[in-house]
Amino acid sequence: LSSTLSTALSSALSSTPSSLRSPLLSIPYSTVDSIISRHFDSEKTDNSVYIYILNLGVTPKQPYAYSYSHSESSAGYTNCLGTLWTGNKRYLWIDLGAGPVDYGPALSGDGVLPRGEFHPLAAAHGRPKSEKTLLADLASLIYSAYQVLVVPPLRIPVHFENTLTVELIHIHASENVDSSGLDWKEIEKSFRNEANDGELLFGNQSLEFKRYSVNYEECSICSFAVSRSINSFTSRFLFDNYTLIVSEYLDSKRLHQILSDSAEEFRRVAGLPEEEFGSRVLPVYVFDLDYHTILLLDRYHQSIAFRDMVIAVRTRTAQTVSDYSCNGRHVFTRTRELQRPLVGSILQSMWGVSPTHLLWSPTHNSTLVDYTWSVGQTPFGPFSEVMSLSFVQKDAARRNFLLTSLNYSLTSAIDVLESIDAHGGDRNLLKQKQHVEFIQRWHLFRYKLDKAVSALSHFDFEMAFYYIKSSDHDLYAIHDLVYTASQEIEASLVCFKDPPFPWAALSFSAVGFLALSYVYAKRDKLFRNKRKQF
């Protein structure tokens, strides 16, 4: 594998011309990924994640990094190069010989990947390091990949439903709708392909997409929501001198509140059908406004995911400069391109998938920002342009359903134990026959949860789902036993009987008191000094 990769990479480096706009040679990621993908397939494993750490020792004429798109950087476009790739299947490769690269917030903010030898991705660059230092950097890199990619945090709890429905509601201002950058079929295809392969849904789940078109001028609630949500802010720019420029943005929280409060009225005005009972429906509101200025959500976002909906906006302006930089160049936001932001937002709202740049830290008790893994195949973040899903998003989507169900089962089990304790314990509450059944059900419930956790750790999501659903029957039986036993409890009244008067203790106390009094009164005579008196 090493020799094959070295040959392919050397050939690509020798045939790639130098770039005038970037100090890095742009190598297509497929040069390495096609070889590693074949090697992973030959391993024939389904319950492991492979992390390939590459340090091939190739000496290029200038530093190189991997390109994830077919476009080259220009004056109005930045192709963000990286050194890693997450595959469709459960593998990840990192080329330590590539780079060094840097990307993150341009001026201020958390999560920046700095240029230099201080980040684990640049462990093979800079001054020679001892073996212990190099191993520490690699361990840190693998642990970070494990936290963010293998077991990412759960963004929101998502309960299992047999039918998942995504309503794509396009609110446009003109009759001639421009579909460039907003191809509904491509958005649906990103999820449909994975769902058909059984890598996004469980066996009995179904995913539906419905599209609706609403005229902005005929929708009074739409214009009211936008007008009430527009805010302004000032920015200072240096031209010949410092100049204050007033810009506008949409307040996503206010827009969400208006749409939530007027959901039924919006459906009536827009002519949308009623929501189907028994399925989880996620409305995706896309405001395609006839504005000729930049208008983003909360100043920075094209699309924002909420628990019950997704809101996106775009105007006539084609692009703007973002507050992020990649390899020394500012990253441009294509404000007309909404497909990739919508895919990421739908993943967050429907499946609770966390973005690859957000990480929950129990130590800090807060969310940390780290853009290390925000390049390559991910629909999240400002540096990626890939809309397809990697194993990270597909596994997290199914795992989140299981984690939510598992948390519900544990919470319900704790509630029933507290109820038993409030009634005096299991032996006092349950009769002999009920107690035997309770013990059997409880041990079976714990066994199934252990099997579910074991299957979850081996990425066998279908088996874990089976055990969790099966444990619900035992949990229901335990609740039924406790409820039935609590209904059979009979109240009884026990009269309080006064204890007898403690004559013996009182007599001993009186005798002791008299004895002490006598000794005190005769102390001079009893304790007289026998020595000769002068």
C-alpha positions as CSV (number, residue, x, y, z in Angstrom):
1,L,0.0,0.0,0.0
2,S,2.8,2.4,0.9
3,S,4.7,1.9,-2.4
4,T,1.5,2.2,-4.5
5,L,0.6,5.5,-2.7
6,S,4.1,6.9,-3.1
7,T,4.1,6.1,-6.9
8,A,0.7,7.6,-7.4
9,L,1.5,10.7,-5.4
10,S,4.9,11.3,-7.1
11,S,3.3,11.0,-10.5
12,A,0.6,13.5,-9.6
13,L,3.2,15.9,-8.1
14,S,5.4,15.8,-11.2
15,S,2.5,16.4,-13.6
16,T,0.9,19.3,-11.6
17,P,2.0,22.8,-12.6
18,S,2.7,25.4,-10.0
19,S,0.0,27.8,-9.0
20,L,0.6,31.5,-9.1
21,R,-2.1,32.2,-6.5
22,S,-1.2,29.6,-3.9
23,P,2.1,28.4,-2.4
24,L,0.6,24.9,-2.4
25,L,0.4,22.4,-5.3
26,S,-3.2,21.3,-5.8
27,I,-3.5,17.5,-5.9
28,P,-6.9,15.9,-6.5
29,Y,-7.9,13.9,-3.4
30,S,-9.0,11.0,-5.6
31,T,-5.3,10.3,-6.3
32,V,-4.9,8.9,-2.8
33,D,-8.5,8.1,-2.0
34,S,-9.1,5.6,-4.8
35,I,-6.2,3.5,-3.6
36,I,-7.1,3.6,0.1
37,S,-10.8,2.8,-0.8
38,R,-9.7,-0.4,-2.6
39,H,-7.5,-1.4,0.3
40,F,-10.4,-0.8,2.8
41,D,-12.7,-2.9,0.7
42,S,-10.2,-5.7,0.7
43,E,-10.2,-5.8,4.5
44,K,-13.9,-6.7,4.4
45,T,-14.8,-5.3,7.8
46,D,-18.0,-3.7,8.9
47,N,-17.5,-3.0,12.6
48,S,-14.4,-0.9,12.6
49,V,-13.2,2.5,11.6
50,Y,-9.9,2.6,9.8
51,I,-7.6,5.7,10.2
52,Y,-4.8,5.8,7.7
53,I,-1.9,8.0,8.8
54,L,0.3,8.7,5.7
55,N,3.8,9.9,5.8
56,L,5.2,8.7,2.5
57,G,8.5,10.5,2.5
58,V,7.8,12.1,-0.9
59,T,10.0,15.2,-1.5
60,P,8.0,17.5,-3.8
61,K,9.4,20.6,-5.5
62,Q,7.0,22.7,-3.4
63,P,4.5,21.9,-0.6
64,Y,1.3,20.3,-1.7
65,A,-2.3,19.8,-0.4
66,Y,-5.4,18.1,-1.7
67,S,-8.2,19.7,-3.6
68,Y,-11.8,18.7,-3.2
69,S,-13.3,20.5,-6.1
70,H,-12.6,20.9,-9.8
71,S,-12.3,24.7,-9.7
72,E,-9.0,26.5,-9.2
73,S,-8.6,29.6,-7.0
74,S,-9.1,32.9,-8.6
75,A,-9.5,36.5,-7.6
76,G,-13.2,35.9,-6.7
77,Y,-13.0,32.3,-5.5
78,T,-10.9,30.4,-2.9
79,N,-10.3,26.7,-3.3
80,C,-9.6,25.6,0.2
81,L,-7.0,22.8,0.2
82,G,-6.6,20.3,3.0
83,T,-4.7,17.3,4.1
84,L,-7.4,14.8,5.0
85,W,-10.5,13.0,3.7
86,T,-13.4,11.1,5.3
87,G,-14.7,8.3,3.0
88,N,-18.2,7.2,2.3
89,K,-17.3,4.0,4.1
90,R,-15.8,3.9,7.6
91,Y,-12.3,5.1,6.8
92,L,-10.4,8.3,7.2
93,W,-6.9,9.2,5.8
94,I,-4.6,12.0,6.9
95,D,-1.4,12.9,5.0
96,L,1.1,14.3,7.4
97,G,3.5,15.0,4.5
98,A,1.0,17.4,2.9
99,G,0.8,21.0,3.9
100,P,1.2,22.7,6.2
101,V,-2.2,24.3,5.8
102,D,-4.1,26.8,7.8
103,Y,-7.8,27.7,7.9
104,G,-10.3,29.2,10.4
105,P,-11.5,32.6,11.4
106,A,-9.6,35.3,9.7
107,L,-9.6,38.0,12.4
108,S,-10.9,36.6,15.6
109,G,-12.7,33.6,16.9
110,D,-12.1,30.0,18.1
111,G,-11.2,26.9,16.2
112,V,-8.5,28.2,14.0
113,L,-6.0,25.7,12.6
114,P,-2.8,27.7,12.6
115,R,0.1,27.6,10.2
116,G,3.2,26.1,11.7
117,E,4.3,23.0,13.6
118,F,2.2,23.5,16.7
119,H,-0.9,21.6,15.4
120,P,-0.9,17.8,15.3
121,L,-1.7,17.9,11.5
122,A,1.7,19.5,11.0
123,A,3.5,17.0,13.1
124,A,5.9,16.0,10.3
125,H,6.8,19.6,9.4
126,G,9.1,22.0,11.1
127,R,12.0,21.1,13.3
128,P,12.8,17.4,13.9
129,K,10.9,15.9,16.8
130,S,11.7,13.1,19.2
131,E,9.8,9.9,18.9
132,K,7.9,10.6,22.1
133,T,6.8,14.0,20.9
134,L,5.7,12.7,17.5
135,L,3.7,9.9,19.1
136,A,2.0,12.4,21.5
137,D,0.9,14.5,18.5
138,L,-0.4,11.5,16.6
139,A,-2.3,10.3,19.7
140,S,-3.8,13.8,20.1
141,L,-4.8,13.7,16.4
142,I,-6.4,10.3,16.6
143,Y,-8.3,11.2,19.8
144,S,-9.7,14.3,18.2
145,A,-10.8,12.3,15.2
146,Y,-12.5,9.8,17.5
147,Q,-14.4,12.5,19.4
148,V,-15.5,14.5,16.3
149,L,-15.9,11.8,13.6
150,V,-16.4,8.4,15.3
151,V,-18.6,9.4,18.2
152,P,-19.8,13.0,17.5
153,P,-22.0,14.7,20.0
154,L,-25.8,14.6,19.8
155,R,-27.1,18.1,18.8
156,I,-30.7,17.6,19.7
157,P,-32.8,14.5,20.8
158,V,-34.5,12.9,17.9
159,H,-37.3,10.4,18.5
160,F,-37.9,7.5,16.2
161,E,-40.7,7.8,13.7
162,N,-41.6,5.4,10.9
163,T,-42.1,8.2,8.4
164,L,-39.9,11.2,7.9
165,T,-41.2,14.0,5.7
166,V,-39.2,17.0,4.5
167,E,-41.3,19.9,3.2
168,L,-39.3,22.1,0.9
169,I,-41.1,25.5,0.8
170,H,-39.7,27.9,-1.7
171,I,-40.9,31.5,-1.1
172,H,-39.9,33.5,-4.2
173,A,-40.5,37.1,-5.1
174,S,-40.6,36.9,-8.9
175,E,-42.5,34.7,-11.3
176,N,-39.3,33.7,-13.1
177,V,-37.7,31.4,-10.5
178,D,-34.0,31.0,-10.8
179,S,-33.2,27.5,-9.8
180,S,-29.4,27.8,-10.1
181,G,-27.9,27.1,-6.7
182,L,-31.2,25.7,-5.4
183,D,-31.7,22.4,-7.2
184,W,-34.3,20.6,-5.1
185,K,-33.5,17.3,-6.9
186,E,-29.8,17.5,-5.9
187,I,-30.8,18.1,-2.3
188,E,-33.2,15.2,-2.3
189,K,-30.6,13.0,-4.1
190,S,-28.0,13.6,-1.3
191,F,-30.4,11.9,1.1
192,R,-32.2,9.5,-1.2
193,N,-29.1,7.6,-2.3
194,E,-28.0,7.0,1.3
195,A,-31.6,6.1,2.4
196,N,-31.9,3.5,-0.5
197,D,-28.6,1.9,0.5
198,G,-29.9,1.5,4.1
199,E,-27.1,3.7,5.5
200,L,-29.3,6.6,6.7
201,L,-32.6,5.0,7.9
202,F,-33.6,1.9,9.7
203,G,-35.3,-1.0,7.9
204,N,-38.9,0.1,8.4
205,Q,-38.4,3.8,8.1
206,S,-39.3,5.8,5.0
207,L,-38.2,9.3,3.8
208,E,-40.4,11.6,1.8
209,F,-39.7,14.9,0.1
210,K,-42.5,17.3,-0.8
211,R,-42.0,20.6,-2.7
212,Y,-44.1,23.7,-2.5
213,S,-43.9,27.0,-4.2
214,V,-45.2,30.2,-2.6
215,N,-45.4,33.7,-4.1
216,Y,-43.8,36.2,-1.7
217,E,-46.1,39.0,-2.9
218,E,-49.3,36.9,-2.2
219,C,-48.1,35.7,1.2
220,S,-48.8,38.4,3.8
221,I,-47.3,36.4,6.6
222,C,-44.1,36.0,4.7
223,S,-43.6,39.7,4.1
224,F,-44.6,40.5,7.7
225,A,-42.0,37.9,9.0
226,V,-39.2,39.3,6.9
227,S,-40.0,43.0,7.6
228,R,-40.2,42.4,11.4
229,S,-36.9,40.3,11.4
230,I,-34.7,42.8,9.5
231,N,-32.1,44.4,11.7
232,S,-29.1,46.5,10.9
233,F,-25.5,46.8,12.1
234,T,-22.5,49.0,11.3
235,S,-19.1,48.0,10.1
236,R,-16.0,50.1,9.9
237,F,-13.9,49.9,6.7
238,L,-10.7,51.6,5.8
239,F,-10.7,53.3,2.4
240,D,-9.0,56.7,2.2
241,N,-10.1,57.0,5.8
242,Y,-12.3,55.0,8.2
243,T,-15.9,54.8,7.0
244,L,-18.9,53.4,8.7
245,I,-21.2,51.3,6.5
246,V,-24.7,50.2,7.6
247,S,-25.7,46.7,6.6
248,E,-28.8,44.6,7.2
249,Y,-29.4,41.1,8.4
250,L,-32.3,38.8,9.4
251,D,-32.8,37.9,13.0
252,S,-33.3,34.1,12.8
253,K,-34.9,33.8,16.3
254,R,-37.6,36.4,15.6
255,L,-38.2,34.9,12.2
256,H,-38.5,31.5,13.7
257,Q,-40.9,32.7,16.4
258,I,-43.2,34.4,13.8
259,L,-43.3,31.3,11.6
260,S,-44.0,29.0,14.6
261,D,-46.8,31.2,16.0
262,S,-48.4,31.5,12.5
263,A,-47.8,28.0,11.2
264,E,-51.5,27.2,10.7
265,E,-52.2,30.6,9.2
266,F,-49.2,30.3,6.9
267,R,-50.4,26.9,5.6
268,R,-53.8,28.4,4.9
269,V,-52.5,31.5,3.1
270,A,-49.8,29.6,1.2
271,G,-52.2,26.8,0.2
272,L,-50.3,24.0,1.9
273,P,-52.0,20.8,3.0
274,E,-52.3,19.8,6.6
275,E,-49.5,17.9,8.2
276,E,-49.9,14.1,8.2
277,F,-50.6,12.4,11.5
278,G,-48.1,9.8,12.6
279,S,-45.0,11.2,10.8
280,R,-42.3,13.6,11.6
281,V,-42.6,16.7,9.4
282,L,-39.7,19.1,8.9
283,P,-40.6,22.3,7.0
284,V,-37.7,24.0,5.2
285,Y,-38.5,27.6,4.5
286,V,-36.3,29.2,1.7
287,F,-36.8,32.9,1.3
288,D,-35.7,33.8,-2.2
289,L,-35.9,37.6,-1.9
290,D,-35.7,40.2,-4.7
291,Y,-33.1,42.2,-2.8
292,H,-29.9,43.5,-4.4
293,T,-27.9,43.7,-1.1
294,I,-26.5,41.1,1.2
295,L,-29.1,39.8,3.6
296,L,-27.9,36.8,5.7
297,L,-29.3,35.2,8.9
298,D,-27.7,36.5,12.0
299,R,-25.1,38.4,9.8
300,Y,-23.2,35.2,8.9
301,H,-25.4,32.3,7.9
302,Q,-27.2,31.3,4.8
303,S,-29.2,28.6,6.6
304,I,-30.0,27.9,10.2
305,A,-31.4,24.7,11.7
306,F,-34.0,24.8,14.5
307,R,-35.6,21.8,16.3
308,D,-38.9,22.1,14.3
309,M,-37.8,23.8,11.1
310,V,-35.0,25.0,8.8
311,I,-34.8,28.6,7.6
312,A,-32.7,29.8,4.7
313,V,-32.4,33.0,2.7
314,R,-30.8,34.3,-0.4
315,T,-30.9,37.5,-2.4
316,R,-29.8,38.7,-5.9
317,T,-26.2,39.2,-4.7
318,A,-24.0,36.4,-5.9
319,Q,-21.2,36.4,-3.3
320,T,-19.6,38.1,-0.4
321,V,-16.4,37.9,1.6
322,S,-16.7,35.9,4.7
323,D,-14.9,36.3,8.0
324,Y,-12.8,33.1,7.3
325,S,-9.5,32.5,5.6
326,C,-7.9,29.5,4.1
327,N,-4.2,29.2,3.4
328,G,-3.7,32.9,3.5
329,R,-6.7,33.8,1.3
330,H,-10.2,35.1,2.3
331,V,-13.0,32.6,1.8
332,F,-15.9,33.8,-0.4
333,T,-19.5,32.9,0.5
334,R,-21.6,32.2,-2.6
335,T,-24.8,33.5,-1.3
336,R,-26.9,32.1,-4.2
337,E,-25.7,28.6,-3.5
338,L,-28.0,27.1,-0.9
339,Q,-27.8,23.4,-1.7
340,R,-25.0,22.4,0.6
341,P,-26.1,24.7,3.6
342,L,-29.6,23.2,3.3
343,V,-28.3,19.6,3.4
344,G,-26.3,20.4,6.6
345,S,-29.3,22.1,8.2
346,I,-31.7,19.2,7.4
347,L,-29.2,16.8,8.9
348,Q,-29.1,18.9,12.1
349,S,-32.9,19.3,12.5
350,M,-34.2,15.9,11.2
351,W,-31.4,13.6,12.6
352,G,-29.7,15.7,15.2
353,V,-26.3,15.5,13.5
354,S,-23.8,17.9,15.0
355,P,-21.6,20.0,12.6
356,T,-18.0,18.8,12.3
357,H,-16.6,22.0,13.8
358,L,-18.6,21.7,17.0
359,L,-17.6,19.5,19.9
360,W,-19.2,19.1,23.4
361,S,-16.6,19.2,26.1
362,P,-17.7,17.7,29.5
363,T,-14.6,19.3,31.0
364,H,-15.6,22.8,30.0
365,N,-19.3,22.0,30.2
366,S,-19.8,23.9,27.0
367,T,-19.5,23.5,23.2
368,L,-16.0,24.0,21.7
369,V,-15.2,25.1,18.2
370,D,-12.5,23.3,16.2
371,Y,-12.3,23.6,12.4
372,T,-9.7,20.8,12.0
373,W,-12.1,18.4,10.4
374,S,-14.2,20.9,8.4
375,V,-12.5,20.3,5.1
376,G,-13.1,17.4,2.7
377,Q,-16.3,15.5,2.6
378,T,-18.7,17.3,5.0
379,P,-21.7,19.5,4.3
380,F,-20.8,21.7,7.3
381,G,-18.6,24.7,7.7
382,P,-17.4,27.5,5.3
383,F,-14.4,25.5,3.9
384,S,-16.1,22.6,2.3
385,E,-17.9,22.6,-1.0
386,V,-18.9,18.9,-1.0
387,M,-22.6,18.1,-0.6
388,S,-22.3,14.3,-0.3
389,L,-22.4,12.6,3.1
390,S,-19.5,10.7,4.6
391,F,-19.7,7.8,7.1
392,V,-19.6,10.4,9.9
393,Q,-23.0,11.9,9.0
394,K,-24.6,8.6,8.1
395,D,-23.5,6.8,11.3
396,A,-24.4,9.7,13.5
397,A,-27.9,9.9,11.9
398,R,-28.8,6.4,13.0
399,R,-26.8,6.5,16.2
400,N,-28.8,9.6,17.4
401,F,-32.1,7.7,17.2
402,L,-30.7,5.0,19.3
403,L,-29.1,7.3,21.8
404,T,-32.4,9.1,22.3
405,S,-34.3,5.9,22.7
406,L,-31.7,4.6,25.1
407,N,-31.8,7.7,27.2
408,Y,-35.6,7.5,27.3
409,S,-35.4,3.8,28.5
410,L,-32.9,4.7,31.3
411,T,-34.9,7.7,32.4
412,S,-38.1,5.6,32.6
413,A,-36.3,2.9,34.5
414,I,-35.1,5.4,37.1
415,D,-38.6,6.7,37.5
416,V,-40.0,3.3,38.2
417,L,-37.2,2.6,40.7
418,E,-38.0,5.8,42.5
419,S,-41.7,4.9,42.6
420,I,-40.8,1.5,44.2
421,D,-38.6,3.2,46.8
422,A,-41.4,5.7,47.6
423,H,-43.7,2.7,48.4
424,G,-41.2,1.1,50.8
425,G,-39.1,-1.0,48.5
426,D,-39.8,-3.9,46.2
427,R,-40.2,-6.5,49.0
428,N,-42.8,-4.4,50.8
429,L,-44.7,-3.3,47.6
430,L,-44.7,-6.5,45.5
431,K,-46.1,-9.9,46.5
432,Q,-44.1,-13.1,46.2
433,K,-45.3,-13.9,42.7
434,Q,-45.0,-10.3,41.5
435,H,-41.6,-9.9,43.0
436,V,-40.3,-13.0,41.1
437,E,-41.6,-11.6,37.8
438,F,-40.2,-8.2,38.6
439,I,-36.7,-9.6,39.2
440,Q,-36.9,-11.6,36.0
441,R,-38.1,-8.6,33.9
442,W,-35.5,-6.4,35.5
443,H,-32.5,-8.7,34.7
444,L,-33.9,-9.2,31.2
445,F,-34.2,-5.5,30.7
446,R,-30.6,-4.9,31.8
447,Y,-29.3,-7.7,29.6
448,K,-31.0,-6.2,26.5
449,L,-29.6,-2.8,27.2
450,D,-26.1,-4.3,27.6
451,K,-26.5,-6.1,24.2
452,A,-27.8,-2.8,22.6
453,V,-24.7,-0.9,23.9
454,S,-22.4,-3.7,22.6
455,A,-24.1,-3.7,19.2
456,L,-23.9,0.1,19.1
457,S,-20.2,0.0,19.8
458,H,-19.7,-2.4,16.9
459,F,-21.8,-0.2,14.5
460,D,-24.5,-2.8,14.2
461,F,-27.3,-0.3,14.4
462,E,-30.0,-2.6,13.3
463,M,-29.3,-5.1,16.1
464,A,-29.0,-2.3,18.7
465,F,-32.4,-1.0,17.5
466,Y,-33.9,-4.5,17.9
467,Y,-32.6,-4.8,21.5
468,I,-33.8,-1.3,22.5
469,K,-37.2,-1.9,21.1
470,S,-37.4,-5.3,22.7
471,S,-36.4,-3.9,26.1
472,D,-39.4,-1.5,25.9
473,H,-41.6,-4.5,26.4
474,D,-39.9,-5.5,29.6
475,L,-39.9,-1.9,30.8
476,Y,-43.7,-1.7,30.1
477,A,-44.2,-4.9,32.1
478,I,-42.2,-3.5,35.0
479,H,-44.3,-0.3,35.0
480,D,-47.5,-2.4,34.9
481,L,-46.4,-4.6,37.8
482,V,-45.6,-1.5,40.0
483,Y,-48.8,0.2,39.0
484,T,-50.9,-2.9,39.8
485,A,-49.2,-3.4,43.1
486,S,-49.6,0.2,44.1
487,Q,-53.3,0.0,43.4
488,E,-53.6,-3.0,45.7
489,I,-52.1,-1.2,48.7
490,E,-54.6,-0.8,51.5
491,A,-54.4,2.0,54.0
492,S,-54.4,1.1,57.7
493,L,-54.8,3.2,60.9
494,V,-52.5,2.2,63.8
495,C,-53.3,4.0,67.1
496,F,-50.5,5.4,69.1
497,K,-50.0,3.9,72.6
498,D,-48.4,6.0,75.3
499,P,-45.3,4.3,76.8
500,P,-45.3,3.5,80.6
501,F,-44.0,6.0,83.0
502,P,-40.2,5.3,83.7
503,W,-40.4,4.8,87.4
504,A,-37.2,2.7,87.6
505,A,-35.1,5.2,85.8
506,L,-36.5,8.0,87.9
507,S,-35.8,6.1,91.2
508,F,-32.2,5.4,90.2
509,S,-31.8,9.1,89.3
510,A,-33.2,10.2,92.7
511,V,-31.0,7.8,94.7
512,G,-27.9,8.9,92.7
513,F,-28.7,12.6,93.3
514,L,-29.2,12.1,97.1
515,A,-25.9,10.2,97.3
516,L,-24.0,12.9,95.5
517,S,-25.6,15.6,97.8
518,Y,-24.6,13.7,100.9
519,V,-21.0,13.3,99.8
520,Y,-20.8,17.0,98.9
521,A,-22.2,18.0,102.3
522,K,-19.7,15.8,104.2
523,R,-16.7,16.5,102.0
524,D,-14.6,18.2,104.8
525,K,-15.1,15.2,107.1
526,L,-14.7,12.5,104.5
527,F,-11.7,14.1,102.7
528,R,-9.9,15.6,105.8
529,N,-6.1,15.9,105.6
530,K,-4.5,13.5,108.1
531,R,-1.3,15.4,108.3
532,K,-0.3,17.2,111.5
533,Q,-2.0,20.5,111.9
534,F,0.1,23.6,112.9
